[in-house]
């Protein structure tokens, strides 16, 4: 599943997200695919590395929700989980199974993968 998520990358994205460098920086234009690639990479790493944790940081909660949670290009975390995951019945929250990992979407808009 991680490989399928990463098949979306174009060559420069692949080089950036799969680099072994501890710290990376990029110079890019708006709408270059950094957030959509990043969301896919976060989910792919959660599948590959048990206990993996990551944080998406932006200026405001509203901005984070509009870019990385659900967005118009259907490339946010929730969009990807719904596209590739299998919905699991749960009484109080939405839960997706993806690559053998359960992802639960909490009330505050946070994902636990």
HELIX and SHEET records of a PDB file:
HELIX    1   1 UNK A    2  UNK A    6  1                                   5    
HELIX    2   2 UNK A   11  UNK A   17  1                                   7    
HELIX    3   3 UNK A   34  UNK A   48  1                                  15    
HELIX    4   4 UNK A   61  UNK A   64  1                                   4    
HELIX    5   5 UNK A   65  UNK A   69  3                                   5    
HELIX    6   6 UNK A   77  UNK A   84  1                                   8    
SHEET    1   A 4 UNK A  86  UNK A  88  0                                        
SHEET    2   A 4 UNK A  94  UNK A  98 -1                                        
SHEET    3   A 4 UNK A 101  UNK A 105 -1                                        
SHEET    4   A 4 UNK A 111  UNK A 112 -1                                        
END                                                                             
